[in-house]
Amino acid sequence: MEKGLNEDKTIAYYDAHADEFVSSTLSVNMSHAYSHFVNKLPVGGMILDAGCGSGRDSLKFSELGFQVISMDASENLCILAQKLLNTEVLHLTFDQMTFDDQFDGIWACASLVHVSEETLSTVLLKLIAALKHDGILYASWKYGDSERCDNDRFFCDMNEYRLKRCLSRIDGIVMEEIWISQDVRESMYSQKWLNVIIRKANQKTVDKKVYHLLDCNGKPNDSH
């Protein structure tokens, strides 16, 4: 299917299943991923929650004293997140973003999973542009090497090799961390996730380290 149709069907799915999605994700404990992200941010810094879903993570960041702007492509998820956060949630797709040099951190937790590998570099460039210099981006994907449709949602799974290939096209960034985690939901515990922290550098530079030599705990894997 074409990109536009994939995106429309995925957004339509979340609009139709917004209540179900919120109830299944709102109480998920993301503290381990938070620790990788918030410790790299200035006190009271500005965060963009890009694909905020239920608003769970935006609420946590606000409670930690950060300034948060939340956005989602699903209008119905925006409505539900606004009720939780008691503040405006922007109804935006990644393509519609026009932020520039605004955020200390961008949190894209399980939201880039719906962006095709072909267009991922373009979306990442928009996110990097939205960061201040030395700002950081956290992103996560279901671990794998395929593009697929599941229950009317498009997914682009990602592994270290696919991500490194995508990031090699982007100047001015440094990959600071990459690790594989397990889904914290008990019913989804067999699902692995690829997590990454990317920093917008002060000068044009790309980190050339090989990051695929990691096990599920983010430790070097000497078997390769």
Contacts in CASP RR format, 6 or more apart in sequence:
PFRMAT RR
TARGET T0000
AUTHOR 0000-0000-0000
METHOD contacts of the structure
MODEL  1
MEKGLNEDKTIAYYDAHADEFVSSTLSVNMSHAYSHFVNKLPVGGMILDA
GCGSGRDSLKFSELGFQVISMDASENLCILAQKLLNTEVLHLTFDQMTFD
DQFDGIWACASLVHVSEETLSTVLLKLIAALKHDGILYASWKYGDSERCD
NDRFFCDMNEYRLKRCLSRIDGIVMEEIWISQDVRESMYSQKWLNVIIRK
ANQKTVDKKVYHLLDCNGKPNDSH
1 9 0 8 1.000
1 149 0 8 1.000
1 154 0 8 1.000
3 116 0 8 1.000
3 118 0 8 1.000
3 119 0 8 1.000
6 114 0 8 1.000
6 116 0 8 1.000
6 149 0 8 1.000
6 154 0 8 1.000
7 73 0 8 1.000
7 93 0 8 1.000
7 114 0 8 1.000
7 154 0 8 1.000
9 149 0 8 1.000
9 152 0 8 1.000
9 153 0 8 1.000
9 154 0 8 1.000
10 114 0 8 1.000
10 152 0 8 1.000
10 153 0 8 1.000
10 154 0 8 1.000
11 73 0 8 1.000
11 74 0 8 1.000
11 93 0 8 1.000
12 152 0 8 1.000
13 151 0 8 1.000
13 152 0 8 1.000
13 153 0 8 1.000
14 21 0 8 1.000
14 53 0 8 1.000
14 73 0 8 1.000
14 74 0 8 1.000
14 76 0 8 1.000
14 77 0 8 1.000
14 153 0 8 1.000
15 74 0 8 1.000
15 75 0 8 1.000
15 76 0 8 1.000
15 77 0 8 1.000
16 76 0 8 1.000
18 74 0 8 1.000
18 76 0 8 1.000
18 77 0 8 1.000
18 79 0 8 1.000
18 80 0 8 1.000
19 80 0 8 1.000
21 53 0 8 1.000
21 54 0 8 1.000
21 77 0 8 1.000
22 53 0 8 1.000
22 54 0 8 1.000
22 77 0 8 1.000
22 80 0 8 1.000
24 185 0 8 1.000
25 53 0 8 1.000
25 54 0 8 1.000
25 56 0 8 1.000
26 54 0 8 1.000
26 55 0 8 1.000
26 56 0 8 1.000
26 84 0 8 1.000
27 56 0 8 1.000
28 56 0 8 1.000
28 184 0 8 1.000
28 185 0 8 1.000
29 184 0 8 1.000
30 56 0 8 1.000
30 57 0 8 1.000
30 60 0 8 1.000
30 109 0 8 1.000
30 184 0 8 1.000
32 181 0 8 1.000
32 184 0 8 1.000
33 109 0 8 1.000
33 138 0 8 1.000
33 140 0 8 1.000
33 181 0 8 1.000
33 195 0 8 1.000
34 57 0 8 1.000
34 60 0 8 1.000
36 138 0 8 1.000
36 177 0 8 1.000
36 179 0 8 1.000
36 195 0 8 1.000
36 197 0 8 1.000
37 105 0 8 1.000
37 107 0 8 1.000
37 136 0 8 1.000
37 138 0 8 1.000
37 197 0 8 1.000
38 61 0 8 1.000
38 64 0 8 1.000
38 66 0 8 1.000
40 136 0 8 1.000
40 176 0 8 1.000
40 197 0 8 1.000
40 199 0 8 1.000
41 47 0 8 1.000
41 66 0 8 1.000
41 104 0 8 1.000
41 105 0 8 1.000
41 136 0 8 1.000
42 104 0 8 1.000
43 65 0 8 1.000
44 65 0 8 1.000
44 66 0 8 1.000
44 67 0 8 1.000
45 66 0 8 1.000
45 67 0 8 1.000
45 104 0 8 1.000
45 105 0 8 1.000
46 66 0 8 1.000
46 67 0 8 1.000
46 68 0 8 1.000
46 69 0 8 1.000
46 102 0 8 1.000
46 103 0 8 1.000
46 104 0 8 1.000
46 105 0 8 1.000
47 58 0 8 1.000
47 61 0 8 1.000
47 66 0 8 1.000
47 67 0 8 1.000
47 68 0 8 1.000
47 69 0 8 1.000
47 103 0 8 1.000
47 104 0 8 1.000
47 105 0 8 1.000
47 106 0 8 1.000
47 107 0 8 1.000
48 68 0 8 1.000
48 69 0 8 1.000
48 70 0 8 1.000
48 71 0 8 1.000
48 99 0 8 1.000
48 102 0 8 1.000
48 103 0 8 1.000
48 105 0 8 1.000
48 106 0 8 1.000
48 107 0 8 1.000
48 130 0 8 1.000
49 55 0 8 1.000
49 57 0 8 1.000
49 58 0 8 1.000
49 61 0 8 1.000
49 68 0 8 1.000
49 69 0 8 1.000
49 70 0 8 1.000
49 71 0 8 1.000
49 107 0 8 1.000
50 71 0 8 1.000
50 94 0 8 1.000
50 97 0 8 1.000
50 106 0 8 1.000
50 107 0 8 1.000
50 108 0 8 1.000
50 111 0 8 1.000
50 127 0 8 1.000
51 70 0 8 1.000
51 71 0 8 1.000
51 72 0 8 1.000
51 73 0 8 1.000
51 108 0 8 1.000
51 109 0 8 1.000
51 111 0 8 1.000
52 58 0 8 1.000
52 70 0 8 1.000
52 71 0 8 1.000
52 72 0 8 1.000
52 77 0 8 1.000
52 81 0 8 1.000
52 89 0 8 1.000
53 72 0 8 1.000
53 74 0 8 1.000
53 77 0 8 1.000
53 80 0 8 1.000
53 81 0 8 1.000
53 111 0 8 1.000
54 77 0 8 1.000
54 80 0 8 1.000
54 81 0 8 1.000
54 84 0 8 1.000
55 70 0 8 1.000
55 81 0 8 1.000
55 84 0 8 1.000
55 85 0 8 1.000
55 89 0 8 1.000
56 84 0 8 1.000
57 107 0 8 1.000
57 109 0 8 1.000
58 68 0 8 1.000
58 70 0 8 1.000
58 81 0 8 1.000
58 85 0 8 1.000
58 89 0 8 1.000
59 84 0 8 1.000
59 85 0 8 1.000
61 68 0 8 1.000
61 107 0 8 1.000
62 68 0 8 1.000
62 85 0 8 1.000
69 90 0 8 1.000
69 103 0 8 1.000
70 81 0 8 1.000
70 85 0 8 1.000
70 87 0 8 1.000
70 89 0 8 1.000
70 90 0 8 1.000
71 78 0 8 1.000
71 89 0 8 1.000
71 90 0 8 1.000
71 91 0 8 1.000
71 92 0 8 1.000
71 97 0 8 1.000
72 78 0 8 1.000
72 81 0 8 1.000
72 89 0 8 1.000
72 90 0 8 1.000
72 91 0 8 1.000
72 92 0 8 1.000
73 91 0 8 1.000
73 92 0 8 1.000
73 93 0 8 1.000
73 94 0 8 1.000
75 91 0 8 1.000
78 89 0 8 1.000
78 90 0 8 1.000
78 91 0 8 1.000
79 89 0 8 1.000
81 89 0 8 1.000
82 88 0 8 1.000
82 89 0 8 1.000
94 115 0 8 1.000
94 123 0 8 1.000
94 126 0 8 1.000
94 127 0 8 1.000
95 123 0 8 1.000
95 126 0 8 1.000
97 126 0 8 1.000
97 127 0 8 1.000
97 130 0 8 1.000
99 126 0 8 1.000
99 129 0 8 1.000
99 130 0 8 1.000
100 129 0 8 1.000
100 130 0 8 1.000
101 129 0 8 1.000
101 130 0 8 1.000
101 131 0 8 1.000
101 132 0 8 1.000
101 133 0 8 1.000
102 130 0 8 1.000
102 131 0 8 1.000
102 132 0 8 1.000
103 130 0 8 1.000
103 131 0 8 1.000
103 132 0 8 1.000
103 135 0 8 1.000
104 131 0 8 1.000
104 132 0 8 1.000
104 135 0 8 1.000
104 136 0 8 1.000
105 131 0 8 1.000
105 135 0 8 1.000
105 136 0 8 1.000
105 137 0 8 1.000
105 138 0 8 1.000
106 127 0 8 1.000
106 130 0 8 1.000
106 131 0 8 1.000
106 136 0 8 1.000
106 137 0 8 1.000
106 138 0 8 1.000
107 138 0 8 1.000
108 127 0 8 1.000
108 137 0 8 1.000
108 138 0 8 1.000
108 139 0 8 1.000
108 140 0 8 1.000
109 138 0 8 1.000
109 139 0 8 1.000
109 140 0 8 1.000
110 140 0 8 1.000
110 141 0 8 1.000
110 142 0 8 1.000
110 193 0 8 1.000
111 139 0 8 1.000
112 120 0 8 1.000
112 123 0 8 1.000
112 124 0 8 1.000
112 139 0 8 1.000
112 140 0 8 1.000
112 141 0 8 1.000
112 156 0 8 1.000
113 140 0 8 1.000
113 141 0 8 1.000
113 142 0 8 1.000
113 155 0 8 1.000
113 156 0 8 1.000
113 157 0 8 1.000
113 158 0 8 1.000
114 153 0 8 1.000
114 154 0 8 1.000
114 155 0 8 1.000
114 156 0 8 1.000
115 123 0 8 1.000
115 156 0 8 1.000
116 147 0 8 1.000
116 154 0 8 1.000
116 156 0 8 1.000
117 147 0 8 1.000
117 156 0 8 1.000
117 158 0 8 1.000
117 162 0 8 1.000
117 166 0 8 1.000
120 156 0 8 1.000
120 166 0 8 1.000
121 166 0 8 1.000
121 169 0 8 1.000
121 170 0 8 1.000
124 137 0 8 1.000
124 166 0 8 1.000
124 167 0 8 1.000
124 170 0 8 1.000
124 198 0 8 1.000
125 170 0 8 1.000
127 137 0 8 1.000
128 137 0 8 1.000
128 170 0 8 1.000
128 172 0 8 1.000
128 173 0 8 1.000
128 198 0 8 1.000
128 200 0 8 1.000
131 137 0 8 1.000
131 200 0 8 1.000
132 200 0 8 1.000
133 200 0 8 1.000
133 201 0 8 1.000
133 202 0 8 1.000
134 199 0 8 1.000
134 200 0 8 1.000
134 201 0 8 1.000
134 202 0 8 1.000
135 199 0 8 1.000
135 200 0 8 1.000
136 176 0 8 1.000
136 197 0 8 1.000
136 198 0 8 1.000
136 199 0 8 1.000
136 200 0 8 1.000
137 196 0 8 1.000
137 197 0 8 1.000
137 198 0 8 1.000
137 199 0 8 1.000
137 200 0 8 1.000
138 195 0 8 1.000
138 196 0 8 1.000
138 197 0 8 1.000
139 195 0 8 1.000
139 196 0 8 1.000
139 198 0 8 1.000
140 181 0 8 1.000
140 193 0 8 1.000
140 194 0 8 1.000
140 195 0 8 1.000
140 196 0 8 1.000
141 156 0 8 1.000
141 157 0 8 1.000
141 158 0 8 1.000
141 163 0 8 1.000
141 193 0 8 1.000
141 194 0 8 1.000
142 155 0 8 1.000
142 157 0 8 1.000
142 158 0 8 1.000
142 191 0 8 1.000
142 192 0 8 1.000
142 193 0 8 1.000
142 194 0 8 1.000
143 157 0 8 1.000
143 158 0 8 1.000
143 159 0 8 1.000
143 180 0 8 1.000
143 191 0 8 1.000
143 192 0 8 1.000
143 193 0 8 1.000
143 194 0 8 1.000
144 157 0 8 1.000
144 158 0 8 1.000
144 159 0 8 1.000
144 162 0 8 1.000
144 192 0 8 1.000
144 194 0 8 1.000
145 157 0 8 1.000
145 158 0 8 1.000
145 159 0 8 1.000
145 161 0 8 1.000
145 162 0 8 1.000
146 157 0 8 1.000
147 154 0 8 1.000
147 155 0 8 1.000
147 156 0 8 1.000
147 157 0 8 1.000
148 154 0 8 1.000
148 155 0 8 1.000
148 157 0 8 1.000
149 155 0 8 1.000
158 194 0 8 1.000
159 194 0 8 1.000
159 212 0 8 1.000
160 178 0 8 1.000
160 194 0 8 1.000
160 211 0 8 1.000
160 212 0 8 1.000
160 214 0 8 1.000
161 212 0 8 1.000
163 178 0 8 1.000
163 194 0 8 1.000
163 196 0 8 1.000
164 210 0 8 1.000
164 211 0 8 1.000
164 212 0 8 1.000
167 173 0 8 1.000
167 175 0 8 1.000
167 198 0 8 1.000
167 206 0 8 1.000
168 206 0 8 1.000
170 206 0 8 1.000
171 204 0 8 1.000
171 205 0 8 1.000
171 206 0 8 1.000
172 200 0 8 1.000
172 201 0 8 1.000
172 203 0 8 1.000
172 204 0 8 1.000
172 205 0 8 1.000
172 206 0 8 1.000
173 198 0 8 1.000
173 199 0 8 1.000
173 200 0 8 1.000
173 201 0 8 1.000
173 205 0 8 1.000
173 206 0 8 1.000
173 207 0 8 1.000
174 198 0 8 1.000
174 199 0 8 1.000
174 201 0 8 1.000
174 205 0 8 1.000
174 206 0 8 1.000
174 207 0 8 1.000
175 196 0 8 1.000
175 197 0 8 1.000
175 198 0 8 1.000
175 199 0 8 1.000
175 207 0 8 1.000
175 209 0 8 1.000
175 211 0 8 1.000
176 197 0 8 1.000
176 198 0 8 1.000
176 199 0 8 1.000
176 207 0 8 1.000
177 195 0 8 1.000
177 196 0 8 1.000
177 197 0 8 1.000
178 194 0 8 1.000
178 195 0 8 1.000
178 196 0 8 1.000
178 197 0 8 1.000
178 211 0 8 1.000
178 214 0 8 1.000
178 218 0 8 1.000
179 195 0 8 1.000
179 214 0 8 1.000
179 217 0 8 1.000
179 218 0 8 1.000
180 192 0 8 1.000
180 193 0 8 1.000
180 194 0 8 1.000
180 195 0 8 1.000
180 214 0 8 1.000
180 215 0 8 1.000
180 216 0 8 1.000
180 218 0 8 1.000
181 192 0 8 1.000
181 193 0 8 1.000
181 195 0 8 1.000
181 216 0 8 1.000
182 189 0 8 1.000
182 190 0 8 1.000
182 191 0 8 1.000
182 192 0 8 1.000
182 193 0 8 1.000
182 216 0 8 1.000
183 189 0 8 1.000
183 190 0 8 1.000
183 191 0 8 1.000
183 192 0 8 1.000
183 193 0 8 1.000
192 216 0 8 1.000
212 224 0 8 1.000
213 220 0 8 1.000
213 221 0 8 1.000
213 222 0 8 1.000
213 224 0 8 1.000
214 220 0 8 1.000
214 221 0 8 1.000
215 221 0 8 1.000
END
